[in-house]
């Protein structure tokens, strides 16, 4: 089946697109094109701004005219993420809120936020397939692959800048629900322990408490107690990799079914509940809307597996 050859495009940069590097801009314009090819066409001068050559680190300005050369994307890449795929269709049902500036979704457990490291599919790739006409879709923050719950996506660069500023200034509150081993002490309301990230040869990230690490703080509140476990609300003040998972372990109460920081004996005690995934869920997010200035609080319901687990725990050991 023949397709029309791609043609040269001239794109005028809007105020919303200004401020980003040309290489990053091209990655959003040339979806599916390998980064190596993007840098190659930049080096060869095939990409022009205002008819002149530029370097990959050039930052776009409002009104710039960008010449984007014809680049053929392989058909296989086009088929990697298709709106017809069940995973992509499921993402449509997971959207909690959406307007012109932002999209908030309840990310399923087991889905990465973006492709890479051997994964061809991620939330952001799926959303771009769902919204092929969206000129801008970028993650505001991240969730671990096995963590479910609220994920915030910016649909405008100005929204991304505003929300990132809120994260830096700690103006955004995230509340997670975690099922942890044993009886969490009622008086243990804050865990402060510096975290150091290590990258293993396999590429796997492992985080541990270390005096050489970055300052990290998480607030905790007991939600429900069971015979061998506690449901806690965890509100991170800082945003370190695996922070809640490592802080609960440091406190002596690892999270259920955490394959990296958990405890097999605790997991076996939950065998009758049908739980097979990490019990960590981003349940609520409070932030200021980047356009309206309204303070928003979005909540994400637990999935059926987590609700079923808690129902059985309540039945076998009613919460006090």
N, C-alpha and C positions, 0 to 999 in steps of 0.2 A: 504494500500500500504506500503510495507516494505522498509526501507531505510538502507543503510549501517551504522553501528554504527561508531561514530566519533573515531578517533585514536589520540594517543599522537603525538604532533608535537614538533620538535626542531627547533627554529628560531635563526639564528645568527644576532646580531644587527649590522646594518650598521652605518656609520658615520652620516648619515642623521637622524637616529632614536635615536642616543645617546643623553643623557642629559635629557630625560623625565622620569618621575616616572613610575615604573613598573605597578602600578594600572591603570594609564592613558593609557599605552601601551596595556594592556590587554583589555581595553574597545574598542580599535580599532580592536583588533584581534578577540574578541569574541562578535561580533555585535549581539545585541538582548538579550544578557545575562544580567540579573539584576545586579546592582552594589553590592547588598548584597551577591550574589553568588560569584562574583569575589573576594570580601574580605574574604569570607569563604574558598575558595580554597587556598588563600594566607596564611591564618592563619593555615590551616591544613598542609601546607608544600607541597601541590600538585604541586605548581609552583616552579621550581628550576632554579637557575641561576648558571651556571658552576658547576652543580650538588649539589649546596648548598641551604639551605633555606634562604629566605630574608624577609624583612619587606615591607609593602605597599609603604613606602616612599623611598625605594631604587631607586637611579637614575641610569639608564642604561648607560653602557659604550660600546664603539665600540668593537666588537669582542665577547661580552658576548653571551653565548649560553643559550637561555631561553627554558625550558621545559614547554610546555603548555598542560595540561591534557585534556582528552576528556570531553567536556561539551555539553550536548544536549540542543539545543535551541528549544523551543516549536514551533510547526508548526504555531500557531496563531501569534507569534511574527514575523516569517518569512513573513507572509502574510500582516502584518501591512503596510509595504511599499513595493510595487511591481512596477517594471518598467512599468507594464501594466496600472497602474493607470493614469487617465487623468492628475492629478496634477503633477506627476513625468514627464510625457511626455511633459507637458507645460514648465517645467524647462529646458528641452533640447533646446527649442526654445528661451529661455531667456538668453542663454550664449552669451556674447559679445566678449570674448577673452579667449583663452585657449592655454597653452603650457605645457611643462614638469614640470614647477615650480608653476604656478598660474592658477586660473580660475576666470574670472570676469563675473558676471551675472547681469541682470536687474531684480531684485526681484519684483514679483507682490505684490500689496497691498493685505492685508488680509492673507498672508502666513507668519508664524513665521519663524525665522531663524533656530530654532531648536525645537524639541519636548520637552514636559515637561509641568507641570502645567495643566494637563488634556488634552494636545494636543499630539496625537500620531504621527503627521506628521510635519516636519519642513524642511527647505531648505537643511540643511546638511544631514538629513536622506534621502531626495529625491536624492541628488547628489551621496550619497553612493550607492543607488540602481541603479542609472544610470551608475556609474563607479565601478562595483563590484570588479574589479581587482586592483583598486587604493589602495595602501598600506597606504596612508596618505591623509586625507582631513579634514582640520580644518578651521574654520572661523578666519579671521584676525581681523575683527571688527563686530559690530552688527547694525542692523536696527530695529526700532520698527515694530511690526507686521503690522500696518496699513500704514507704510511708504514704498513707492516703491523706486526702483532705484538701484544704483550700490552697489554691495556687492562683497567683495574680499575674495577669498578662497585660502589657501596655499595647494599645493600638495606635499610639502616637508617640513620637520621640519626646515631645514636651511632657507628656504624661509620665514617660519613663524617667525623665530627669526629676520631676516633682516627687515621684514615689521613691526613687533612690535617695533623694535628699531626706525624705521622712525616715528611711531606714538608717541613714547615717546619723541623723539627729535623734534617733530612738523615738520617733513620733508614731510608730506603727506597733500595735500590740498583737502578738500571736499567742493563741491559747491552744495547747495540744492536750489530748487525752491519751494516757498510757496506762497499761495494766502491768504492774510491777510485782516482783516476788515478795511474799511475806507482808508484814504489817508496817507500813510506812509510818514513822513517828510523827505524831500530830505537831510536835514542836519544830520539826525540820521543815522550815518554810523557805529557806534560801540555800542553794549550793553555789559556792564560789570556789572554782578550781581551775587553774590555768591549763589550757589544752594545747598539745603539740601534735601536728599532723605529720605522719610519715607515709611516704609512697613506697610500697614494696616493689620488687623487681617485676612482679606480675602486673603492676599498675594499680593494684588494690590500695585503697586509702585506709589506713588504720590510725586512729586517734587515741592518745593516752594523756592522762594527767601528768604534767611535768612542770617543774619550776621554770623551765626554759620556754614554756608555751605562752600563748596569748591569754590575757585576762578573760575569764568567761563566767557568766552569772545566769542562773536559772531560778525562778521562783516556783514553789510547789504548794499545792493545796489538795488535801484528801477529799475525794468526791464520794467514794463508796468503799466499804471494807468487806472482804470475803474470808473464807476459812484460811486459804493459803496465799491470798493476793490482795492488792489494793489498787483501786482505780484512782489515779491522781491527775490533777490538771497541772500541766507544766507550761510556764510562760517564760521563754528565754528573753533575757535583756540584751545579750550579745547574740551574734548569729554565726557561731563557729560550726564547722563541719561535724556532724554526728554529736552535737553538743548535749542534747537531752539524753541520748543513748549512753554516753560516757558518764554524764553526771549522775544518772540513776545507778549505774554500776558502781561508781565511786562511793555513793551513799550506801551501798550494800543491797540494793534492790533493783537488779537488772530487769529489763523489759521482756515480756513474754515473746518467745519465738524470734529473738534477735540472734541471727546466725553469726554475728560478729562479736557481740558483747554480752550475749545471754548465757543462760545456764540450762543444760540439757535436763537436769533433774526437775527443775521448775516446769519446763515445757512438758515433761511427761505427766506431771500432776494435772495438766490441763487437757490431757489426751481425750477425755470424754466430752469435751466441749465442741469438738470439731474444728478448733482453731488451728490453722496451719500457716499463718502469716504474722509478721511483726505487728504487735498491737500498739501502734503509734499512729495517731490520727490528728491532723491539723483541723481542729474543730471550729475555731472562730478567728476572725481577723478584723481589727479595727484600724481604720486609716482615714485620712482626709481625701475626698475626691479631688483629683488634680485639676479639674475644670470648674466644678460648681463650688468647691470649698466646703461641701457638706461632709460632716463626720459620719462615716458609714461603718456599720458592724455587720459582717456577713458570717453566717453560720453554715457549716457543712454537716449533714447528718451522717452517722456511722453507717457503714455498709452492713449487709445482712449477716455476714460472717461474724463481725464484731458484736452486733446486737444479739445474735443467737448465743454467743459465748457468755455475755453478761447475764442474759436471761437464765441460763443454766447455773451460773455461779450464784445468782440470787436465790434460785430454787433450792440449791444444795446447802447454802449457808446464807440465809437472809441478812441483808446489810443492816448494821446497827445504826 
